[in-house]
Amino acid sequence: MENKGKLELLATLKLAPHEEFYRVVDFLNRNLKAYNLMFGVTKKEEEMIFSIYEV
């Protein structure tokens, strides 16, 4: 049976916070959806964590 909707974390990167970074993640998600990739960003204290997932 196939696990539809399951996300597999491929990589993470810690970065200094920047207010425009959410726009980059949105851009990547819109343009790379066909490649079964999803991008995310979370803010923890004074850093942002960029994540790449395979759907």
C-alpha positions as CSV (number, residue, x, y, z in Angstrom):
1,M,0.0,0.0,0.0
2,E,1.3,3.5,-0.9
3,N,1.8,6.1,1.8
4,K,0.3,9.1,0.0
5,G,1.1,12.5,1.5
6,K,4.0,11.2,3.6
7,L,6.9,13.6,3.8
8,E,10.5,12.5,3.9
9,L,13.0,15.0,5.2
10,L,15.9,15.3,2.8
11,A,17.9,18.2,4.2
12,T,17.9,21.1,6.6
13,L,20.0,24.3,6.8
14,K,20.2,26.8,9.6
15,L,20.3,30.5,8.6
16,A,20.3,33.9,10.1
17,P,16.7,35.2,10.1
18,H,15.5,37.3,7.2
19,E,12.0,38.6,6.7
20,E,12.0,37.8,2.9
21,F,13.0,34.1,3.3
22,Y,9.3,33.0,3.4
23,R,8.9,34.4,-0.1
24,V,11.8,32.2,-1.4
25,V,10.2,29.1,0.2
26,D,6.8,30.0,-1.4
27,F,8.5,30.5,-4.8
28,L,10.3,27.1,-4.5
29,N,7.1,25.3,-3.5
30,R,5.1,26.8,-6.4
31,N,7.7,26.0,-9.0
32,L,9.1,22.6,-8.0
33,K,5.8,20.9,-7.0
34,A,6.0,18.7,-10.1
35,Y,9.2,17.2,-8.8
36,N,7.6,16.0,-5.6
37,L,9.6,18.4,-3.5
38,M,8.3,20.6,-0.7
39,F,10.1,23.3,1.2
40,G,9.6,24.7,4.6
41,V,11.0,27.3,7.0
42,T,10.6,27.6,10.7
43,K,12.0,30.2,13.1
44,K,13.6,29.1,16.3
45,E,15.0,31.8,18.6
46,E,17.5,33.8,16.5
47,E,17.8,31.4,13.5
48,M,15.6,30.1,10.7
49,I,15.7,26.5,9.7
50,F,15.1,25.7,6.0
51,S,13.9,22.2,5.2
52,I,13.5,20.2,2.0
53,Y,11.1,17.3,1.9
54,E,10.2,14.7,-0.7
55,V,6.5,14.1,-1.0
